Amino acid sequence: MKKLGRQNAAPTKTHMTPCRGGILPPANMIIRLATPADAQDMAEVGMRSWEVAYKEILPADYIREKNATRPDLFKRVITDENQNSYVIQLGGKTVGIMKLDAPVDDDLTDEYYELHYIYLHPDYFRQGIGAKAMDFAMEKARELGKKHISLWVISENTSSVKFYEKCGYRRDGHTRMQNRGHDVEIIRMTRQV
């Protein structure tokens, strides 16, 4: 699975039905395209997020192994030409990362956009930041003329599944197994823009 999106991003006011997180995000939150200077912070957010979000789901050795690759991975993939990976910042500090792009699935039409990943630093969970980021993803999809947005999530990651459901996503019946230190089921969720 490619769970790893486009256009310049400034703080965006959303016009669609917002993700119902219940908490207003901090006023100093911005989402912008990542630059090479963000690579280390992006790796750090990804590592800390995985350590907490997948602690009870994936083997600890697998998490450590994947996290060891993140600094080099982000240095390699976040270039000056980046058009789809974003940083979520509060007061200039990177507290989250996300990627939006075309879907990787052959069965989805060009009416779809995909949230390839969203990770928040655990110190910033449940503060309305994720909900605002999901609204941002919807706005980007709308700007590109998309009608639907999709994502993949580990089915055992029940807190993320519930969060996505609050944001209007529903399981569309597509699943697949992936080896992430052991076999896990991932499910596709979609919603209209």
Backbone as CSV, one residue per row, in Angstrom:
resi,resn,N_x,N_y,N_z,CA_x,CA_y,CA_z,C_x,C_y,C_z
1,MET,0.835,-1.183,0.000,0.000,0.000,0.000,0.872,1.236,0.000
2,LYS,0.575,2.200,-0.818,1.275,3.485,-0.845,0.530,4.445,0.072
3,LYS,0.800,4.375,1.376,0.155,5.314,2.286,1.158,6.396,2.594
4,LEU,1.678,6.681,1.767,2.677,7.684,2.033,2.260,8.977,1.362
5,GLY,-0.164,15.062,-0.799,-0.576,15.376,-1.784,-0.314,16.607,-2.595
6,ARG,-1.253,18.383,-3.445,-0.768,19.244,-4.489,-1.375,20.607,-4.339
7,GLN,-0.737,21.540,-4.635,-1.079,22.945,-4.713,-0.556,23.680,-3.489
8,ASN,-0.235,24.945,-3.723,0.238,25.758,-2.618,-0.850,25.877,-1.583
9,ALA,-0.440,25.855,-0.326,-1.424,25.860,0.739,-1.160,26.973,1.714
10,ALA,-2.159,27.728,1.951,-2.148,28.729,3.002,-3.282,28.366,3.929
11,PRO,-3.387,29.002,5.060,-4.531,28.692,5.906,-5.816,28.819,5.088
12,THR,-6.645,27.816,5.162,-7.820,27.746,4.311,-9.082,27.754,5.149
13,LYS,-10.043,28.583,4.797,-11.357,28.523,5.418,-12.152,27.510,4.630
14,THR,-12.821,26.621,5.338,-13.553,25.574,4.648,-14.991,25.992,4.429
15,HIS,-15.569,25.520,3.321,-16.940,25.844,2.956,-17.837,24.614,3.023
16,MET,-17.227,23.419,3.123,-18.015,22.199,3.149,-18.399,21.869,4.582
17,THR,-19.233,20.854,4.745,-19.559,20.398,6.082,-18.257,19.981,6.748
18,PRO,-17.895,20.611,7.845,-16.598,20.340,8.455,-16.551,18.993,9.153
19,CYS,-15.343,18.543,9.371,-15.113,17.355,10.170,-15.576,17.696,11.584
20,ARG,-16.397,16.878,12.167,-16.989,17.166,13.473,-16.106,16.636,14.600
21,GLY,-15.003,17.321,14.861,-14.122,16.909,15.941,-14.582,17.404,17.291
22,GLY,-15.395,18.449,17.326,-15.930,18.946,18.576,-15.045,19.949,19.281
23,ILE,-13.814,20.094,18.852,-12.883,21.018,19.485,-12.383,21.983,18.423
24,LEU,-12.378,23.256,18.733,-11.851,24.238,17.793,-10.335,24.179,17.803
25,PRO,-9.714,24.179,16.614,-8.249,24.143,16.560,-7.668,25.484,17.009
26,PRO,-6.404,25.468,17.411,-5.757,26.729,17.780,-5.780,27.731,16.626
27,ALA,-5.918,29.005,16.966,-6.009,30.057,15.957,-4.723,30.211,15.146
28,ASN,-3.584,29.821,15.714,-2.303,30.009,15.022,-1.902,28.787,14.200
29,MET,-2.862,27.953,13.836,-2.580,26.757,13.035,-2.554,27.105,11.559
30,ILE,-1.520,26.635,10.866,-1.452,26.756,9.410,-1.073,25.403,8.820
31,ILE,-1.456,25.217,7.582,-1.059,24.038,6.818,-0.438,24.570,5.543
32,ARG,0.774,24.132,5.253,1.476,24.611,4.059,2.266,23.467,3.440
33,LEU,2.631,23.650,2.166,3.479,22.661,1.505,4.805,22.535,2.244
34,ALA,5.267,21.318,2.375,6.545,21.062,3.029,7.695,21.433,2.095
35,THR,8.784,21.875,2.695,10.023,22.174,1.964,11.123,21.263,2.495
36,PRO,12.251,21.180,1.806,13.338,20.349,2.309,13.748,20.684,3.756
37,ALA,13.610,21.934,4.152,13.955,22.323,5.523,13.036,21.679,6.559
38,ASP,11.883,21.162,6.132,10.929,20.527,7.044,11.180,19.036,7.237
39,ALA,12.058,18.452,6.469,12.205,16.993,6.447,12.463,16.396,7.830
40,GLN,13.366,16.967,8.605,13.677,16.402,9.926,12.467,16.474,10.849
41,ASP,11.781,17.610,10.854,10.580,17.735,11.694,9.492,16.761,11.259
42,MET,9.357,16.548,9.958,8.365,15.603,9.455,8.687,14.185,9.924
43,ALA,9.962,13.830,9.861,10.378,12.509,10.332,10.062,12.352,11.818
44,GLU,10.350,13.370,12.593,10.092,13.326,14.034,8.611,13.133,14.327
45,VAL,7.753,13.885,13.664,6.306,13.740,13.867,5.866,12.332,13.490
46,GLY,6.325,11.850,12.346,5.953,10.503,11.917,6.379,9.440,12.913
47,MET,7.599,9.562,13.424,8.107,8.578,14.379,7.302,8.589,15.678
48,ARG,7.102,9.772,16.233,6.367,9.860,17.515,4.931,9.386,17.353
49,SER,4.316,9.727,16.221,2.940,9.309,15.977,2.840,7.785,15.904
50,TRP,3.722,7.168,15.143,3.708,5.709,15.016,3.904,5.036,16.372
51,GLU,4.804,5.571,17.192,5.074,4.953,18.495,3.827,4.893,19.367
52,VAL,2.988,5.889,19.282,1.777,5.934,20.105,0.590,5.277,19.393
53,ALA,0.340,5.668,18.149,-0.853,5.197,17.442,-0.835,3.692,17.188
54,TYR,0.331,3.123,16.958,0.417,1.708,16.593,0.987,0.825,17.693
55,LYS,1.164,1.379,18.885,1.784,0.656,19.999,1.135,-0.699,20.268
56,GLU,-0.176,-0.741,20.259,-0.905,-1.982,20.557,-1.278,-2.760,19.290
57,ILE,-0.884,-2.251,18.119,-1.315,-2.856,16.858,-0.165,-3.534,16.114
58,LEU,0.981,-2.870,16.070,2.130,-3.380,15.323,3.245,-3.774,16.282
59,PRO,4.077,-4.750,15.886,5.192,-5.149,16.753,6.162,-3.984,16.994
60,ALA,6.648,-3.872,18.206,7.564,-2.789,18.584,8.811,-2.790,17.703
61,ASP,9.332,-3.970,17.376,10.519,-4.043,16.513,10.228,-3.465,15.127
62,TYR,9.042,-3.729,14.615,8.666,-3.205,13.300,8.578,-1.684,13.344
63,ILE,7.979,-1.135,14.376,7.886,0.318,14.518,9.276,0.934,14.601
64,ARG,10.139,0.351,15.407,11.523,0.865,15.521,12.257,0.804,14.183
65,GLU,12.086,-0.318,13.479,12.733,-0.500,12.171,12.255,0.561,11.175
66,LYS,10.950,0.771,11.092,10.410,1.776,10.170,10.844,3.184,10.583
67,ASN,10.800,3.463,11.880,11.167,4.795,12.352,12.630,5.118,12.062
68,ALA,13.480,4.122,12.075,14.905,4.346,11.783,15.119,4.833,10.358
69,THR,14.192,4.536,9.467,14.341,4.928,8.060,13.756,6.311,7.761
70,ARG,12.952,6.847,8.673,12.200,8.072,8.376,13.052,9.313,8.108
71,PRO,14.096,9.595,8.891,14.868,10.809,8.577,15.407,10.819,7.144
72,ASP,15.998,9.714,6.719,16.519,9.649,5.344,15.390,9.663,4.314
73,LEU,14.286,8.990,4.622,13.148,8.955,3.701,12.633,10.360,3.430
74,PHE,12.370,11.138,4.475,11.832,12.477,4.261,12.851,13.405,3.599
75,LYS,14.134,13.241,3.908,15.156,14.046,3.222,15.153,13.761,1.726
76,ARG,14.880,12.506,1.379,14.903,12.102,-0.025,13.629,12.534,-0.769
77,VAL,12.470,12.447,-0.140,11.218,12.682,-0.868,10.699,14.119,-0.792
78,ILE,11.122,14.879,0.207,10.659,16.268,0.301,11.667,17.161,-0.412
79,THR,11.341,17.500,-1.641,12.224,18.305,-2.481,11.597,19.674,-2.713
80,ASP,12.337,20.541,-3.378,11.799,21.855,-3.735,10.611,21.732,-4.689
81,GLU,10.485,20.609,-5.362,9.388,20.393,-6.306,8.151,19.794,-5.635
82,ASN,8.179,19.563,-4.341,7.054,18.962,-3.626,5.754,19.700,-3.931
83,GLN,4.733,18.936,-4.289,3.414,19.501,-4.551,2.294,18.765,-3.816
84,ASN,2.664,17.855,-2.890,1.599,17.074,-2.273,1.793,16.710,-0.805
85,SER,2.919,17.024,-0.224,3.152,16.749,1.193,3.125,18.066,1.959
86,TYR,2.410,18.039,3.081,2.158,19.252,3.853,2.639,19.113,5.294
87,VAL,2.973,20.260,5.890,3.214,20.319,7.324,2.062,21.075,7.959
88,ILE,1.721,20.638,9.143,0.692,21.282,9.953,1.453,21.942,11.101
89,GLN,1.326,23.256,11.211,2.134,23.979,12.191,1.288,24.817,13.145
90,LEU,1.805,24.936,14.357,1.272,25.839,15.369,2.398,26.777,15.753
91,GLY,2.203,28.063,15.528,3.233,29.031,15.881,4.583,28.711,15.276
92,GLY,4.607,28.160,14.060,5.852,27.838,13.381,6.421,26.469,13.726
93,LYS,5.844,25.763,14.672,6.317,24.424,15.062,5.507,23.362,14.328
94,THR,6.194,22.408,13.700,5.515,21.333,12.992,4.962,20.335,13.998
95,VAL,3.633,20.183,13.974,2.956,19.270,14.897,2.233,18.154,14.148
96,GLY,2.212,18.230,12.815,1.554,17.208,12.021,2.038,17.237,10.590
97,ILE,1.759,16.153,9.896,2.142,16.017,8.488,1.007,15.306,7.751
98,MET,0.879,15.608,6.485,-0.124,14.923,5.670,0.292,14.944,4.205
99,LYS,-0.234,13.968,3.477,0.017,13.909,2.037,-1.301,13.685,1.323
100,LEU,-1.539,14.476,0.286,-2.735,14.406,-0.541,-2.312,14.243,-1.990
101,ASP,-2.941,13.319,-2.706,-2.563,13.105,-4.097,-3.621,12.243,-4.776
102,ALA,-3.359,11.906,-6.011,-4.243,11.002,-6.741,-4.270,9.655,-6.011
103,PRO,-5.379,8.939,-6.112,-5.450,7.635,-5.446,-4.535,6.611,-6.106
104,VAL,-4.095,5.653,-5.292,-3.237,4.594,-5.810,-4.048,3.420,-6.363
105,ASP,-5.350,3.429,-6.122,-6.191,2.300,-6.496,-6.711,2.426,-7.919
106,ASP,-6.549,1.373,-8.703,-6.982,1.360,-10.103,-8.498,1.449,-10.262
107,ASP,-9.249,1.019,-9.243,-10.709,1.005,-9.381,-11.344,2.367,-9.112
108,LEU,-10.563,3.347,-8.672,-11.105,4.674,-8.415,-10.878,5.571,-9.633
109,THR,-11.890,6.341,-9.969,-11.808,7.217,-11.128,-11.056,8.496,-10.776
110,ASP,-10.878,9.347,-11.781,-10.202,10.618,-11.536,-11.095,11.598,-10.778
111,GLU,-12.293,11.177,-10.395,-13.142,11.991,-9.524,-12.703,11.890,-8.061
112,TYR,-11.732,11.016,-7.789,-11.268,10.789,-6.419,-9.930,11.479,-6.150
113,TYR,-9.746,11.843,-4.919,-8.481,12.332,-4.370,-8.211,11.447,-3.162
114,GLU,-6.961,11.279,-2.789,-6.653,10.400,-1.662,-5.840,11.112,-0.595
115,LEU,-6.225,10.872,0.636,-5.410,11.253,1.779,-4.476,10.071,2.011
116,HIS,-3.230,10.223,1.575,-2.270,9.124,1.667,-1.803,8.909,3.094
117,TYR,-1.641,9.983,3.859,-1.370,9.852,5.283,-1.642,11.158,6.000
118,ILE,-1.922,11.020,7.270,-1.990,12.151,8.183,-1.469,11.640,9.524
119,TYR,-0.474,12.324,10.063,0.087,11.978,11.367,0.235,13.248,12.184
120,LEU,-0.157,13.165,13.438,0.054,14.254,14.377,1.013,13.795,15.464
121,HIS,1.808,14.737,15.974,2.634,14.436,17.134,1.670,14.134,18.282
122,PRO,1.939,13.086,19.074,0.997,12.707,20.142,0.691,13.820,21.144
123,ASP,1.599,14.757,21.335,1.338,15.875,22.245,0.203,16.765,21.738
124,TYR,-0.206,16.571,20.476,-1.226,17.427,19.866,-2.476,16.646,19.446
125,PHE,-2.597,15.407,19.926,-3.810,14.641,19.677,-4.988,15.322,20.385
126,ARG,-6.171,15.160,19.810,-7.440,15.572,20.425,-7.496,17.051,20.811
127,GLN,-6.969,17.877,19.903,-7.020,19.324,20.111,-7.689,20.051,18.950
128,GLY,-8.351,19.299,18.077,-9.038,19.900,16.941,-8.151,20.060,15.717
129,ILE,-6.887,19.721,15.836,-5.926,19.901,14.741,-6.195,18.912,13.607
130,GLY,-6.431,17.659,13.963,-6.717,16.647,12.953,-7.989,16.954,12.187
131,ALA,-9.010,17.415,12.897,-10.277,17.762,12.237,-10.070,18.897,11.248
132,LYS,-9.318,19.906,11.639,-9.034,21.036,10.739,-8.224,20.558,9.527
133,ALA,-7.281,19.655,9.750,-6.489,19.112,8.644,-7.372,18.317,7.679
134,MET,-8.347,17.588,8.210,-9.262,16.846,7.344,-10.120,17.807,6.522
135,ASP,-10.535,18.919,7.123,-11.270,19.942,6.369,-10.396,20.511,5.250
136,PHE,-9.120,20.725,5.551,-8.166,21.216,4.557,-8.085,20.236,3.373
137,ALA,-8.008,18.937,3.672,-7.939,17.923,2.612,-9.179,17.988,1.726
138,MET,-10.338,18.162,2.352,-11.577,18.269,1.582,-11.550,19.506,0.680
139,GLU,-11.068,20.604,1.196,-10.992,21.837,0.409,-10.049,21.666,-0.786
140,LYS,-8.911,21.012,-0.562,-7.965,20.766,-1.669,-8.634,19.906,-2.743
141,ALA,-9.338,18.867,-2.323,-10.035,18.006,-3.283,-11.062,18.819,-4.075
142,ARG,-11.805,19.644,-3.381,-12.815,20.480,-4.036,-12.159,21.434,-5.037
143,GLU,-11.042,22.075,-4.648,-10.345,22.997,-5.547,-9.904,22.308,-6.834
144,LEU,-9.602,21.021,-6.747,-9.160,20.267,-7.911,-10.332,19.661,-8.689
145,GLY,-11.538,19.969,-8.272,-12.716,19.463,-8.970,-13.047,18.019,-8.663
146,LYS,-12.506,17.482,-7.587,-12.779,16.092,-7.219,-14.145,15.996,-6.556
147,LYS,-14.750,14.813,-6.628,-16.070,14.602,-6.031,-16.031,13.691,-4.814
148,HIS,-14.923,12.967,-4.659,-14.791,12.019,-3.548,-13.349,12.068,-3.031
149,ILE,-13.197,11.629,-1.793,-11.864,11.494,-1.221,-11.802,10.136,-0.529
150,SER,-10.638,9.499,-0.631,-10.461,8.171,-0.052,-9.249,8.160,0.871
151,LEU,-9.188,7.120,1.685,-8.026,6.880,2.541,-8.020,5.406,2.915
152,TRP,-6.884,4.936,3.386,-6.744,3.575,3.892,-6.316,3.660,5.351
153,VAL,-6.811,2.743,6.171,-6.486,2.724,7.594,-6.460,1.274,8.077
154,ILE,-5.580,0.981,9.023,-5.540,-0.345,9.633,-6.842,-0.540,10.408
155,SER,-7.546,-1.630,10.143,-8.860,-1.838,10.763,-8.780,-1.883,12.288
156,GLU,-7.687,-2.368,12.841,-7.521,-2.425,14.301,-7.264,-1.052,14.921
157,ASN,-6.981,-0.060,14.109,-6.741,1.297,14.605,-8.099,1.964,14.830
158,THR,-8.800,1.486,15.837,-10.193,1.888,16.042,-10.340,3.378,16.345
159,SER,-9.369,3.976,17.010,-9.507,5.419,17.281,-9.451,6.216,15.986
160,SER,-8.599,5.818,15.049,-8.551,6.507,13.755,-9.800,6.232,12.930
161,VAL,-10.271,4.994,12.945,-11.493,4.659,12.207,-12.652,5.512,12.725
162,LYS,-12.790,5.617,14.039,-13.869,6.433,14.624,-13.705,7.913,14.254
163,PHE,-12.476,8.401,14.280,-12.217,9.795,13.891,-12.649,10.030,12.445
164,TYR,-12.234,9.136,11.538,-12.609,9.294,10.130,-14.125,9.236,9.958
165,GLU,-14.785,8.370,10.711,-16.246,8.305,10.649,-16.869,9.629,11.091
166,LYS,-16.331,10.246,12.131,-16.826,11.559,12.568,-16.641,12.598,11.473
167,CYS,-15.649,12.375,10.639,-15.372,13.294,9.530,-16.162,12.934,8.274
168,GLY,-17.089,11.995,8.386,-17.970,11.670,7.272,-17.513,10.532,6.377
169,TYR,-16.407,9.891,6.695,-15.918,8.765,5.895,-16.669,7.504,6.279
170,ARG,-16.860,6.631,5.281,-17.506,5.347,5.500,-16.683,4.265,4.824
171,ARG,-16.691,3.096,5.413,-16.026,1.941,4.779,-16.723,1.665,3.459
172,ASP,-15.928,1.443,2.422,-16.555,1.182,1.116,-16.506,-0.288,0.728
173,GLY,-16.078,-1.142,1.663,-16.061,-2.586,1.421,-14.747,-3.127,0.901
174,HIS,-13.813,-2.260,0.514,-12.521,-2.732,0.027,-11.566,-2.930,1.203
175,THR,-10.927,-4.076,1.227,-9.937,-4.397,2.262,-8.756,-5.086,1.588
176,ARG,-7.657,-5.106,2.298,-6.519,-5.909,1.858,-5.649,-6.198,3.065
177,MET,-4.858,-7.220,2.931,-3.935,-7.588,3.993,-2.563,-7.037,3.634
178,GLN,-1.858,-6.575,4.655,-0.489,-6.081,4.477,0.365,-6.637,5.588
179,ASN,1.622,-6.858,5.260,2.543,-7.277,6.307,3.197,-6.052,6.898
180,ARG,2.914,-5.809,8.147,3.525,-4.715,8.902,4.108,-5.299,10.181
181,GLY,5.046,-6.221,9.984,5.611,-6.950,11.106,4.806,-8.201,11.388
182,HIS,3.573,-8.188,11.021,2.646,-9.315,10.954,1.501,-8.863,10.042
183,ASP,0.675,-9.794,9.649,-0.414,-9.432,8.741,-1.459,-8.585,9.462
184,VAL,-1.831,-7.487,8.829,-2.906,-6.632,9.334,-3.866,-6.358,8.183
185,GLU,-5.118,-6.164,8.536,-6.119,-5.804,7.545,-6.197,-4.283,7.472
186,ILE,-6.176,-3.775,6.251,-6.414,-2.349,6.059,-7.723,-2.198,5.295
187,ILE,-8.437,-1.146,5.626,-9.746,-0.912,5.025,-9.737,0.434,4.312
188,ARG,-10.476,0.496,3.216,-10.605,1.776,2.510,-11.874,2.466,2.985
189,MET,-11.744,3.765,3.212,-12.871,4.603,3.599,-12.957,5.745,2.600
190,THR,-14.170,6.146,2.280,-14.369,7.222,1.311,-15.478,8.149,1.790
191,ARG,-15.540,9.310,1.190,-16.660,10.231,1.409,-16.773,11.160,0.216
192,GLN,-17.928,11.756,0.072,-18.123,12.764,-0.959,-17.490,14.071,-0.501
193,VAL,-17.048,14.856,-1.479,-16.444,16.137,-1.149,-17.503,17.144,-0.936
